[in-house]
Amino acid sequence: MDDVIGYLVVIFVIIGFTFGLVKQLQHTVTIQKTVGFKFNRLLVGNYLKNAALFGFIISFLLNILVGLQIIHSNSITSNTTGSACTLFLFGFFIAEYLVIPKNRLKKSI
């Protein structure tokens, strides 16, 4: 019974992150249409957030598959996928708090 609850939690986490990625992609498209390419820092930050979130989801899925022993490989291990998750999250937070401007151009959008 505990395994079923654990699998459901993992499935809901993956669904939540995928939903967040879709919303982030929609936000980026809205910024492109509204602001255009005048504000490169805002667009580059959102592109970096999209790539980091996508990379995190892929490495998280790989980590789950390695943990469940579905993937048997010498190059893809739990340590490498866990490190990749950490690096992608680090990239996401760098894009969120350092690359994207603080004022977010509320008057222009």
N, C-alpha and C positions, 0 to 999 in steps of 0.2 A: 504494500500500500504506500509506503514511503517513496518507493521508486516512481510510482505513478504521479504522486504529487510533485516530486522533483522534476520529472519530465514536463509536466504541465507548466511549472514555473519557468523552465528554460524556454518552452515554446512561447509563452506569453512575453518573456523578455525579448526574444527574437522578433516577434510581431510588433512589439512596442518600438524597438529600434528601427525596424523597417518602415513603420508608420512615420517616425520622426524623419527618416531619410526622404520619404516622399514629400512631406511638408517642407523640408529644407529645400528640395529641388523646386517646388512650386514657389517658394519665397525668392529663390535665385532668379527664376524666370520672370517673376513680377518686378524685381529690381532691374533686370535687363530691359524690360519693356518700358518701365516708368522713367528711369534715370538715364538709360542708355550707357554708353561707354565713357561718359564724362568723369566718373569717379572710379578710377582703376583700383584703388585700395579696397573699396567696398566690394567690388566684384571679385577681386583676387581672394579676399578673405572668405567670401561665400563659396567660391570654387574650392578653396582649401578645406572648408568645413564639409562640403559634399564628399570630396575625395577621402577625407579622414573618417567620416562616418561610414562610408561604403567599405573602406578597408577594415574598419573595426568590426563590422558585421561579418565580413568574410573570414577574418581571423578568429572571431568568436565561434562561428560555425565550425571552422576547422578544429578549434580547441575542443569543442563538444564532440566532434567525430573521433578525435584522437582519444579523448577521455572514455568514450564508449567502446573503444578498440575496434571501430569500423574501419579506420585507416591504419594500416600497418606500414610504416615507412621509417627509414633511418633519418631522412632529412626533415620531415615534418614531425616534430615532437611537441610535447606539451609545453616545454620550456620556450621553444621558438614561437609557438602560437601565442602563448601568454605574453611574451616580450613584444610581439607585434601588436597585440591588443593595447598594451600600455603605450607604445609609441604612437599608435593612431589616436588614442585618447589625448595624449600630450599634444599632438598636432592639432586636434580639434580645439583644445583649450587655448592654444597659442593663437589660432585663427580667431576665436571668439573674443579674447581679451586683449590681444596685442595688435593684430592686423586690422580688424574692422574698426573704423573710427568710433569714438565714444558717442558723438551726437547722432550718428546714424542718419543724418540728413533728413530729419523729420519734416522740415519745411519743404524740402524738394519732393519728397515721396508722396 
